């Protein structure tokens, strides 16, 4: 292979190397100083074109993600209550045999995979999903369905494909309305704090924040609406009603680009907006002002977990999309736009088609091909003949990351087979029958194909910066070995192996000829590439990036040319070589900024405003009904917000608590008035109880928290070196407290009580 690929793997004893953060989807560029095969210092990479020297303290602490006592080094098998080290050959052979037996005895519905792609390590998804398909199963569970599938379902109906989610056009918007999002802490956009500082200080820009908590972002807002927890759907219906009642809608846009106005308009014309604002805890005149500004400015909207994990989750995002559409702010410059990418976020799985399975016990359907993690415990813990019996997890830790830890523990204990492929001995791994060690993000080639930027398309292929200890493998390599053992890979021509070691041009020609001669190879393409080009390159995941570029869409190719690449037969290979030659990352495409409406994929080529399945749900969101349903009782008089973004929590792969030494990382935030009423003081231990369970945690009294609401961060309660660090909030979240349509957990509205310990 090319010299630059080989050189990227060379190392010296002490050297700075370029990489990217693997702890959130922003993938900020980093430089790491490596000495004696350890990362000893980290700094932001000023040459990274996307982050430009920006990163948060999480990125600066990635050494704790790579080097810690819980790292897995060899395949393990549970024997009794202990794990014993085994060879890769034994592990793959035994897992293949047991997996095959489960399918043969109970059918393909008895098998599910969970994870398969992290926010920064996406390559394995193609391998895991191909393996799942070979087994005959459709049951793929992923964290996306714990957060985002409601809004993507809505976009699927309105724009025609579920993967057509939008982001604000930050470059051109002059009004950004933020709902349930605290970007100062959760980022979710390039250089979040830099952007917010600049945007909030610009006299020609308007920042509006809608959040029960006066967050760090709310402090910078031009207009802040302290909405009552759980009333986002009611509030959005009121906003739309005001716009229709005042005649502020963009009728020209509606006439040209939307359909279904006559079906939805009656939902809003006679709606009591004054009473709705009262129930939301907001002043009508302020809501009316915000509605007018949103309808008349170059506005955009960004919602986050405060909406996506709250009451009426899917319905609220649908209403927000209606709001954007009637104001003419959908798919236009400065509004909400569909970002371009090399590959789509997922597959379009329209549940109205019989070919897509529903879960056998809970009757949930997939969105983007993904099933909601909240239902998995019930899908295991039942007597249905096709219940889940075998689960393979990768890049996820459901016993800490998903709702209802207790339900997951009980369910996983009833599986016939649990396999975990992971970099660390997580809580989930401790329950597994087999634990397979994976290379970390800094020991392997990998990337995120979904960067959510507009109009540019960004990519950074991280390469190994340290050598692994022991025998961990790339996740894609593990899947390939398992597929090979189960006989899912057809015979590969010797000529294809030989071509892989000559040049990529010869390999491409040989691959095309091989598939023509044996079409079965196409169905096993990820594994074929892994065993041939992956061997030659020394990385399955690097080879797969090359393969993806060869079949990139025409739209992506146009974007690449717009970004400066030369059109022609060598375009894909030129992009691949540029990716390899730029460890700091680069722009590989640029969308047409003025033609985002071409993204629409509905049959009539219009934005479909009317979704009949949610009409009754929407009409039930009235001030009277909401006021009744929002009432709390003596048993659970407070609302727990299960999740708090801050500089001190990352994901459960950050297992070593040393990265937060001396900091107050895991506490329960409470308003001073509630603390005084309960006769509690800052720093004391308290007991939090919900219908799901109870935990003990340190109390933090702060004015930042709304009265009647308490806040607890996620990502703690980890077992490290025999001790538990912090409290696990998912002991308090019930898996059945979920969105009625797509199953996303309602973590931002959990009824609870807090008592002295």
N, C-alpha and C positions, 0 to 999 in steps of 0.2 A: 504493500500500500504506500500512499504518498508519504514523503519524508515528514511533513508537518504532523501527521497523525502519530508517527513513531516518536517524534520528539516531544509530543505532549505528555507522554508517559515517563520521560526521563526525569530523574530527580537528583538533587545534590543534597549535601548534608544540611545546609542552612540557606533557604531561598524564599523569596516572596512569590506567591502563585495567585493567579486570578481565579475567582470562583463566584458563587452567588449564594445568598441566604436560602436555606432549605426549610425555614420555619413558618413561612406564610407565602401565599401566592404572589406576593409582590417581587420575590426573588431579587432583592436589591443586590447590586454588584458589590463584591467584597474582594479584598486581598488578604491572604493569610500567610503568616511567616511560619515555615515548617522547619523544625529542628529535630533531628533524630526521630523522624517519622511521627512527630506530634505537632499539632497546631499550637503555637505558643503565643501568638498575637494576631489580632484581626483589626483591619481598618476598612473604611468604605473605599470603594474603587471609583475614583474620579473619572476614569475613562469609560465607565459603563454608560452607554448612551441613554439608558432609560432612567437610572437612578442618579447619575451624575454626582457621585460622592455622598449620596444620602443613604442612611440606614438608621434603624432604631437599636436600642440596646440588646434586643434579642439576637439580631445578626452579629453583634459584636461578641456574643457569648456562644457561638456555635461550637467552640471547642468542647463545651460540656455535653453537646449532642453527640459528638464523635467519640470522645475519650471518657469512659466511665466504667464503673464496676459491673454494670448490668449488660455490657455488650456480649452478644452471642458470638461464639467462635467456631463451633462444630455442631453438626446435627445431633439432636437429642431425642431419646425415646423414653416415655414414662413407663417405668416398671414399678408397680406398686404405687407408693407415694413419692418416689424419687425419679430423677432423670439419670439416664446413663448415656454416655457418648457412643454413637454408632457411626458407621461409614456412610458416605453419600449413597453408595450403591445399595446398602441395606435400607436406608431411609426411603429412597425412591421406590425400590422394589416392594416394600411392605405397604407404603401408602397407596401405590397403584393397585395392588391386590385388594386392599380393603375398600378403596373407593369403587373399584369395579364390582365388588361383591354387594355393596350397598345399592348400586344402580341395578344390578341383576336381580336382587331380591325384592326391592321396593320401588323401582322405577326412577326415572330421571328427576321427578319432582322432589325426591328425597335429598337432593344435593343443592347446596347454595355456596356461592363465593361472596366474600365481603372484603371491601377495600379495593384492591387491584390498582389503585392510582392515588398517589398523594398529590398535594398542591405543587410539588416541585419535582416529583419523580413519576412521570406519566407513562414511560415507555412500556412498562409491564402490562398495561391495560389490554393491549392487543393480544398478548399471549394468554393472559388469564381468561379473557372473554372467548377466545378461540377454543381453549381447553373446555370451558363450560359448555360451549355449543357442541363440541365433540361428545360430551357426556349426555347430551340431549336435554340439558336443563336451561331455563331462562332466568333462574333466580340469582340475580346479581344485586347485592346490597352495597350502598356506598354513602359516605357522609353528605354528598350532595342532597340526598333524599331526607337528610335531617335538617336541611336549611332551605334549599332553593327550588325544590321541584314544584311547589305551588305556583310560583311566578312563571316558571318555564311551561307548566301546563297551560296557564293563561295565554302566554305568547303563542303556544302551539295552536290554540283555537283562533286567536286574533290575527296572527301573522302567517300561519300555515305550517310552521315547523317548530317543534319544542325547543330546539337549540338556538332559536333566534332571540335570545335575551338581549336587553339593551343596557347601555351605560350612559351616563351624562357625557355630552360632548364638552369636556372641560375647557378645551381651547377656545370655544366660541360662545359658551353660555354667559349670560349676564345676570341670571338669577338661579341659584342652586337651592332647591328645597330638600333638606335632609330630614328623613323620617326614621326615627329609631336607630340611628347610626351615629357613632362617635369616632369619626375618622382620625381624630387626634391620637387615638389609642389603637384603633383596629385597622387603620390604614386602608386597604382595599382600593387604593389608587396609587399611582407612582408619586413619590415624594409628597405624601399626604400633608405633612405639617408645613412644608414649604408652600404648597399650593394654598392651604387654608390661610396662612399668614398673609400671603399676597392678595388673595381673593377678598378677605375680610377688610383689608385696608384700602382697597380700590373703591373710590367714590362712585364709580360707574357700575359697580357690581353689588349684588344683594344676596346675602346669605341668610336663609331662613331655616331654623332648626325646630323640629317638633319632637319632643322627648319628655317623658315624665320626669327624668332626672336632669338637673342643670349640669350637664356634662362639660368636659373641657372644651368641646366644640361649641356647645351652647353659649359658653362665656364669650365667644367671638362673634356670635350672630348679630345681625342687624335687627332681626325680629326673632324672638324666642317664644314658642307656645308650649307651656308646661301641661301637656295633655294628660288626662286621667288614664292610668294604665288600663289597657284592654279595650280602648274605644277608637282604635285607628279606623276600623271599617265605618263606624258611625260618623266620624270626622270626615272621612273622604267622601262619603255619600253626601254630607252636608256641603262640602266644597263644590261638588259637581252641581248640586241643586241650586246653590247661589248663582253659579255661572249661567245655568239655563234660565233661572228665574229673572236674572238681570239682563239676559240677552248678550252675554260676553263671549259666547262660544265663537270659534273661528268657522263660520258657516261655509266659506269658500273651500277651506281645507276639507271639511267634513263631506261636502258634496263631491269633491274630486277623488278623495282617497279612502273613504270609509263606506261601509254598508251596515244597516241595522239600526240606524238612528231612531226610526219610528218605534221599534220594539223597546228601546231602553229609555227613551225620553220620559215616558209616563212614570218611571221609577223615581223621578226627581222633581217633577213640576210642582206637585202639591206637598212635597216633603216639608215637615216643620223644622226648618233650620235653626230657629231660635231655641227651641227645646233641645235639639240635638247638641248645640253648642253648650248649653247648660249642663247636660249630662256628661259631656266631655271635659267639663271644668274650664271652659274657655269663654272669653268674651266674644259675643257675636260680631261686634264692630271690627275686632282684630282679625277674626277669621274671614270676614267679608273683604277686608283690605288685602289679605294674603291671596284670596281667590282672585281678586281683580288684578293684582300684580302678576300672578301666575298666568292669567289668561291674556295679558297684554304685553308681557315682556318676552325676551328670548330666554325662556325658562327651561329648566330641566329638573329631574327628580332622582334622588337616590334613597332607596330604603335598605334597611339591614335587619339584623336579627330581632330588633325591637318590634318589627312588623312580621318578619318571616317566622318567628317562633312565638307568636302571640295569638290571642283569640281571633277567629275568623281569618286565619293566615292567608289561605288561597283567595278567599273572597276579597280581602283588602287589596292584594296585589292586582287583582282583576279591576277593581274600582280605580286604582291608581293608573292603570293603563288606559282606562276610559277617560280619566282626567287629562292625561297627556294627549290623547287623540282628539278630544273635543276642543282642546286649546290649540291644536295644530302643532304640537310639540313632539310628535313621534316620528322618528326617521328623517329629521330635518336638521340642518346646521344649528348648533347651539342648543338643541333639544336632547332627547334620548335617542341614541343611535345604536345600530347593531355593529359591533366591532368585527373586523376581519380576523381570520386565523388560518393556520395551516391545516388544522383538522377541526371538525365540529366538536362541541362539548360532549355530545352523546348522540344516540340514535333517536329518531322520531318514532315513538311507540304510541300510537293513537289507540286508546283503550276501547274505542267503539269497534275495533276490528277483533274478531274472534281469535286470531292467531297469537295474540298476546295473552299470556297467562294472568290469572288473578291468584292471589295467595289462597291456599285451600281452607284456612281457618278464619282469616280476617277479611277476605274478599277485597284486598287492595290490588291495584294495578300499577304497572311501572310507568314512570315518566322519565324520558331520556334513557329508557332501557333499565332504570334503576328502581328497586323496591325500597320502601322505607325501613330503616333499622328498627324503628319503634315496634314493628309487628313481629320481628324475628322470634322473640321469646315465646309468643303464642303459637307461632308456626312450628316450633319444636315441641313445646309442652302441651300436647293434645293427643287424642287417640285416633286421629284420622289415619287411614292406611297409607296415605302418601305424605305424611308429615315429614318435616326436615329431620334427617338422621346424620348427615355428614356436612360439615362446614369447614371451609378453608378461609383463613383470614390473612391478609397481607396489608402492611402499611396502615393498620388501624388497631385500636385497643378498645373494643366495645365495652369491656368491664369498667372502663373509666370514661370513655368518650360519649357513650350513648345513654339514653334515659333508662332508669330503673336497673341499677347494678344488681339488686337482689334478684329480680326476675331473670336477668341474664345468667347469673350464677346458677340458679336453679335449672334453667333450660339447658345451658351448656353441659351440666352434669348428666343430662339424659341423652346426649348424643352418642351415636355409635362410633363416630370419628370426628375429632377436632384437630386440625393441623394449623399451625401458625408459622408464617414466613415473616421474619422480623429482624431488626438489628439489635433488639434488646429483649431481655427477659421481662416482659410486661406482665401485668396481672392476668391478661388473657392467655399469654403463653404459659403461665404457670398451671392453667387448667387443661392445656392441650395434651393430646396423645403423642404428637410429634412436633418438635420445634426446629425449624430450619433457618440457619443464619444467613441473613442477606447483607450484601455490601451496603454501606451507608452512602448518603448523597455525596460524600467527599472521598469515596474510595472507588467510585464507578462513573462511567459516562451516563448522563441522563439530563432531562430537561422537562420543562412544562411547555406544552404546545398551546396553552391558553393564557395569554397575558392580559387580555381585556384592555387594550389601548386603542385609541382612535385619533387620527386615521392610520397611524403607522402600525406595522406588524413586527413585533420584537421576538427575538429568540436568542437564548444563550444555552449552549451545550456545555454543561459543567463536565469537567474531566477529573480523573483521580488526582488529588493533591497529597494524599497519604496512602501508604500501602496497608492492606488489611492484615489483621492478626488472626491466625488460624485459617479456616477453610470457608469463609463466607463466599457466596456467589451472587452475581446479578440476579435479581428476581426473574427477569426474562429467561435467563439460563436455567433456573430451577423449573420453570414451567415447561421449557423445552425438554428437559430430561424426563419429566413426568409424562409428557405427551409421547415421547419416544418409547418409554417403558410400556405404555398402554396401547401401543401400536397405532397411534393416530397420525404418524408421519409416513407417507408413501416412500418407496425407494427413490433416492435422489441420484440422478446421473453423475457419474464420475467426472464428466466434462464440466459440470457446474462447480464442483469442488476445485478443480484445477483452475478454472477461470477466475475464481475468487482471489487467487493469489497472484494473478497477472495484473489486471487493471480493472477499474470500475466499468470502463466502457465495454471490455470483453465480457465482464460478468453480466452486465445488463443484457447484452446480446444472447449470452448463453441461457440466462434466466427466461427470456422471452421464448427461445427455442424449446426449452425444457417444458414449459407450461403448454405450449402448442402440442407437443408430443404426448404429454400426459396431463390433462386438465385437472386431475385430482390434486396436483401440486398447488393449484391456486387456492384450494380449500385449506391447505396447511401452510400458506405462504409465510406467516411469521416464523414458524419453526424451520422452514426450508432456508430462509435468510439467516436464521440463527446458526444453523449447522454448517453453512457454507461461508458467506461473507462475514458473519459474526466471528467465526474461527479465524479468518484471515486478518480481520481488524483487531482482534483481541477483545472485542466488546460486542455482545449481541445488541445492546441498546444503541450503540453508535451506528451499527449496521442498519438497524430498523429505521433510524432517522433518515438515512440515505434512501431506503425503500419507500418511505412515506412521500418523500419529495418526488420520486419518480411518477407517482400517481396523483400528484396534487391537482386540484381543480383548475379549470380554466380561469376562474375568477382570481384564484391565488396567483397564477402565473401573470395575469395582467397587473396585479398589485406589485409583484416582484419587479416587473419591467418599470413600473411607475417609480419604484424605489431606486432604480439605477442599474439593475441587472440587464444584460443584453438578451434579447429574445433569440430563440433558436433551439436547436436540438440539444444543446449542452446546458440549457438554462437550469434544470434541476441539479445537475452535478456541480455547476458553478456556485449555486447557492449553498450546497453541502460543503464545498471546499471553503467557502467564505465563513461558514459557521465554525468549521474546524480551525481556521486561521485566526479567528477572533475570540479568544477565550473570555474577553470582557463582554461579549454579546454584541449584537448589531441589529439594525432594522433590515428585515428581509422582505418587506412589502409596504405598500401605501395605498389605502383604499381611496376611491373616488369620493371626496368629501361631500359632493353635491348630488349624489345619486343613491343615497341610502334607501330611498323608497323602492329601489329595485330589489331589495332583500325580501319583499313580500312574496310568500309562496302559497297563498290561498288560491282556490280554484277560480274565483272571480277577480283575483289580483287586487282586492280591496282589503283594508283593515276591517275585520269582522267584529263589530262592537257587541253583538248579541251572542251570549253563551246561554242557551236555555237551561242547562243542567243546574245552574246556580241561581236562577231567578227566584225560586221560593226562599232560598237561603238569604238572598239579598233583601227581599221584601220583609224578612223577619227582623232585620236590623233596624229597629225603630227606637226612638228615645224611650218609650214606655217599656218595651221588652228588655232593652239593654239595661235600663235602670234597675229592673228587677233581677236580671241575671248577674249583675255586678255586685250585688249585695254580699257582704261577708257575714260570718257568724261567730259565735263565741268560741267555737272549737278552733277555727282558723281565722283569726281576725286581721292577719297581715297578708300582703302579697309578696311572695319571694320572686325576685328576678334571678333566675338560675343562670348565671353567666355575667361576667364583668370584664370588659376589655381593659387591660392596663399593661404597663411595661414589665410587669412581674410574672405574667403567665404566658406560656407558649402552647405547645401541644404536649401530649404525654410521652413523647420521645425525649424531652428535656427532663431526664429522670434524676439527675444529680442536683440536690437542693443547694449545693454550694454556689450556684450562679446567682442565688438570691440571699446569700449570707448577709445578715445584719439588716435585712429589709422586712417590712411588714407585708408579706406576700399573700397570705390567705386569711382573710377575716370576713366577718359579716358586717356590712355597712348598715347603719341605722340612723334615722333622723334624731336629733337631740330631744324633740318633744316626745317621741315614742319611748326613748330611753328613760326620760324623766317619769313618764307615766308608769313604766314597768319597773322603776327603781333600779335601773342598771347603770353601770359605769363603764367607761372606756377601758378596754383591756381585759375585762373579766371573761371567764368561760361561760357560754350560754348553750342551751340545747334548742335546736331547731327541729320542729316536727311537722311532717306533712302526711298525707294519706299513704305515701310510699315508704316512709321510714323516718329515722331521726339521726342527727349527727351532733357532735359537740364541736364548737368553734369559738375562736376569740372574737369579741365584739369590738367594732370600730364605730365610734360615734362621729358623724360628719354631717354638716349642713348640705353637702352635695346630694344627699339622699332625700327623696320625697317622703313626706309624712305618710305613714301607712304602708310603706314599701321597704323591704330589706333586700340587700344585694349580696350575692356570694359568687366568687369567681369559679370558673371551671378549670380543669387541668391539674387538680391537686388530689390529695388522698393517695399518693403514689407510694408503693412499697419499695424502699431502696435501702440496701444493706441491712435488711431485717427490721427497719423502722418505717413507720408511716409518716409521710410529710404532708401536713395540711389536712383538710377535710374534703371528702368526695361529695360534691354537690349532687351527683346522680344517684346517691342513696335517697335523695329527697324528691326526685322527679319520677312520676309514674308513667310507664310506657303507654298506657291507655289514654293519657291526657294528650291528645294529638288532633291534628287537623282532620276533619271528617272526610275530606275528599282525597288527599294525598298522604296523610299520615305524618306530616312533620310535627315534631314535639312542640308543645306550647310552653317552653321553658320560661318565657317572660311573664307568665301569669300562673303562679303556683300558690295556692292558698296554704298558709302556714301559721304556726304560732311559735313564739320565742319565749323561753323560760330561763330562769336562773339555773345554772348548773349546780 
